Amino acid sequence: MAQAPRMQVQTVRIHGHDRAYLKMGKGPALLLIHGMADDNQGTFPIQSERYYAALKGAGAVTRLVLLPHEAHGYSARESLLHMHWEYLRWLDKYVKNKK
């Protein structure tokens, strides 16, 4: 089986923050977790939703988890447990024993 080409991550500075992006190709699986009540300037939930849609549209392996009633930092016990469950499930599926 042929090796997939290594992706070249590029960055651009937008409003004082470096943003990473790929010009083309597929990358590793990406898990996105976002609080639905996030009102932090620059990290509204719609950005994660659009990012997820763009990744899926490009054929990437990705999952978007939206945590209800959570802002930029998660505090509810249920949200924290769910977030860790998602992490463990993702790592088991895409990282553990990967060859």
C-alpha positions as CSV (number, residue, x, y, z in Angstrom):
1,M,0.0,0.0,0.0
2,A,1.3,3.4,-0.9
3,Q,2.2,5.9,1.8
4,A,-0.1,9.0,2.0
5,P,1.8,12.2,1.3
6,R,2.8,14.2,4.4
7,M,0.7,17.4,4.7
8,Q,2.2,20.8,4.9
9,V,0.6,22.9,7.6
10,Q,0.7,26.6,6.8
11,T,-0.1,29.5,9.1
12,V,-1.6,32.9,8.6
13,R,-1.9,35.7,11.1
14,I,-5.5,37.0,11.5
15,H,-6.4,39.7,14.1
16,G,-3.2,39.0,16.0
17,H,-3.6,35.2,16.1
18,D,-1.9,32.5,14.1
19,R,-4.3,30.3,12.3
20,A,-3.2,26.9,10.9
21,Y,-4.6,25.5,7.7
22,L,-3.9,22.9,5.0
23,K,-3.8,23.8,1.3
24,M,-4.9,20.4,0.3
25,G,-4.9,16.7,1.3
26,K,-6.2,14.8,4.2
27,G,-4.9,14.9,7.7
28,P,-5.3,12.9,10.8
29,A,-8.7,12.4,12.5
30,L,-9.9,15.5,14.3
31,L,-12.2,15.7,17.3
32,L,-13.9,19.1,17.9
33,I,-15.6,19.8,21.2
34,H,-17.3,23.1,21.8
35,G,-19.6,24.7,24.4
36,M,-22.9,25.8,22.9
37,A,-23.1,28.9,25.1
38,D,-19.6,30.1,24.2
39,D,-19.8,33.8,23.8
40,N,-16.1,34.4,23.8
41,Q,-15.2,36.8,20.9
42,G,-13.6,34.7,18.1
43,T,-14.7,31.3,19.3
44,F,-18.5,31.3,18.8
45,P,-20.0,27.8,18.3
46,I,-20.8,28.6,14.6
47,Q,-17.1,28.6,13.9
48,S,-16.7,25.0,15.0
49,E,-19.9,24.0,13.1
50,R,-18.5,25.6,9.9
51,Y,-15.0,24.1,10.4
52,Y,-16.6,20.7,10.9
53,A,-18.7,21.1,7.7
54,A,-15.6,22.2,5.8
55,L,-13.6,19.2,7.1
56,K,-16.4,16.7,6.3
57,G,-16.8,18.3,2.8
58,A,-13.1,17.7,2.2
59,G,-13.4,14.1,3.2
60,A,-11.7,14.4,6.6
61,V,-12.4,12.0,9.5
62,T,-13.9,14.3,12.1
63,R,-16.5,14.5,14.9
64,L,-18.2,17.6,16.4
65,V,-19.5,17.4,19.9
66,L,-21.5,20.4,21.2
67,L,-21.9,20.7,24.9
68,P,-25.2,22.3,26.0
69,H,-25.2,25.2,28.5
70,E,-21.3,25.3,28.4
71,A,-19.3,28.5,27.7
72,H,-15.6,28.7,26.7
73,G,-14.6,26.6,29.7
74,Y,-16.6,23.6,30.7
75,S,-17.7,23.2,34.3
76,A,-20.8,21.0,34.6
77,R,-19.9,17.5,35.8
78,E,-21.9,15.9,33.0
79,S,-20.1,17.9,30.4
80,L,-16.7,17.1,31.8
81,L,-17.5,13.4,32.0
82,H,-18.9,13.4,28.5
83,M,-15.8,15.3,27.2
84,H,-13.5,12.7,28.7
85,W,-15.6,9.9,27.4
86,E,-15.4,11.4,23.9
87,Y,-11.6,11.7,24.2
88,L,-11.1,8.1,25.3
89,R,-13.4,6.8,22.6
90,W,-11.6,8.9,20.0
91,L,-8.1,7.9,21.2
92,D,-9.1,4.2,21.3
93,K,-10.5,4.4,17.8
94,Y,-7.8,6.5,16.0
95,V,-4.6,6.4,18.1
96,K,-4.4,3.3,20.3
97,N,-2.5,0.5,18.7
98,K,-2.2,2.5,15.4
99,K,0.3,1.1,13.0
